[in-house]
Amino acid sequence: MATIGTRLYTWLKGEPVGEDKFGNRYFHEKGVSVDRLRRRWVLYKGSPEASKVPPDWHAWLHRTISEPPSREPLPEKPWEKDHLPNLTGTKAAYLPQGHILRGGERAPATGDYEAWQPDS
């Protein structure tokens, strides 16, 4: 949810540009004739988390591309995976072997590690 100030600014000065597949809505400032001076922003669906912005919309927000993906979609490469937001702190987060939440048991050391000793 956006703050009341962001919602008011969006209502007064925002012009909708598009929406991504996650429901985030993107805006730019109306009434500004020079595109490089026009502000761009996103209203997140749900909690505000920057990693929810897909790469194509991130490029538009940061002026890497001039046209929004809703008007001119970026070509998809065959090797690209679907965008995932940052899952840290959720039940779907990656937990490596030996993590306390996975039981805390790691594979035994193989003997290839040698602790550093200072020269004294």
SULCORUR-V114304 format. One record per residue. N is the residue number from 1. RES is the residue in one letter. PSI is psi in radians with two decimals (* if undefined). BURIAL is 1 if it has 24 or more other ideal C-beta (glycine too) atoms within 12 Angstrom, else 0. Layout:
<<N,RES,PSI,BURIAL> <N,RES,PSI,BURIAL>>
This chain:
<<1,M,2.36,0> <2,A,2.74,0> <3,T,2.88,0> <4,I,-0.61,0> <5,G,-0.73,0> <6,T,-0.72,0> <7,R,-0.74,0> <8,L,-0.79,0> <9,Y,-0.72,0> <10,T,-0.73,1> <11,W,-0.71,0> <12,L,-0.76,0> <13,K,-0.08,0> <14,G,2.50,1> <15,E,2.13,0> <16,P,2.43,0> <17,V,-0.60,1> <18,G,-3.14,1> <19,E,2.45,0> <20,D,3.11,1> <21,K,-0.18,0> <22,F,-0.08,0> <23,G,0.02,0> <24,N,2.42,1> <25,R,2.42,1> <26,Y,2.49,1> <27,F,2.76,1> <28,H,2.86,1> <29,E,2.26,0> <30,K,2.71,0> <31,G,0.08,0> <32,V,2.13,0> <33,S,-0.50,0> <34,V,2.04,0> <35,D,-0.61,0> <36,R,-0.25,0> <37,L,-0.14,0> <38,R,2.18,0> <39,R,2.61,1> <40,R,2.46,1> <41,W,2.99,1> <42,V,2.48,1> <43,L,2.00,1> <44,Y,2.56,1> <45,K,2.13,0> <46,G,-2.59,0> <47,S,2.50,0> <48,P,2.01,0> <49,E,2.02,0> <50,A,-0.49,0> <51,S,-0.07,0> <52,K,-0.20,1> <53,V,2.10,1> <54,P,2.77,1> <55,P,-0.67,1> <56,D,-0.72,1> <57,W,-0.57,1> <58,H,-0.74,1> <59,A,-0.69,0> <60,W,-0.78,1> <61,L,-0.63,1> <62,H,0.28,0> <63,R,0.52,0> <64,T,-0.59,0> <65,I,2.62,0> <66,S,-0.63,0> <67,E,2.38,0> <68,P,2.62,1> <69,P,-0.34,1> <70,S,-0.48,0> <71,R,-0.69,0> <72,E,1.50,0> <73,P,2.54,0> <74,L,2.50,0> <75,P,2.40,0> <76,E,2.36,0> <77,K,2.62,0> <78,P,-0.38,0> <79,W,-0.08,0> <80,E,2.45,0> <81,K,2.83,0> <82,D,2.57,0> <83,H,2.38,0> <84,L,2.32,0> <85,P,2.92,1> <86,N,2.15,0> <87,L,0.11,0> <88,T,2.32,0> <89,G,0.03,0> <90,T,3.00,0> <91,K,-0.35,0> <92,A,0.09,0> <93,A,2.62,0> <94,Y,2.30,0> <95,L,1.98,0> <96,P,2.86,0> <97,Q,2.36,0> <98,G,-0.13,0> <99,H,2.51,0> <100,I,-0.55,0> <101,L,-0.13,0> <102,R,0.33,0> <103,G,-0.27,0> <104,G,0.20,0> <105,E,2.21,0> <106,R,2.89,0> <107,A,2.55,0> <108,P,2.67,0> <109,A,2.54,0> <110,T,-0.06,0> <111,G,0.04,0> <112,D,0.03,0> <113,Y,2.32,0> <114,E,2.10,0> <115,A,2.51,0> <116,W,2.41,0> <117,Q,2.24,0> <118,P,2.58,0> <119,D,2.06,0> <120,S,*,0>>
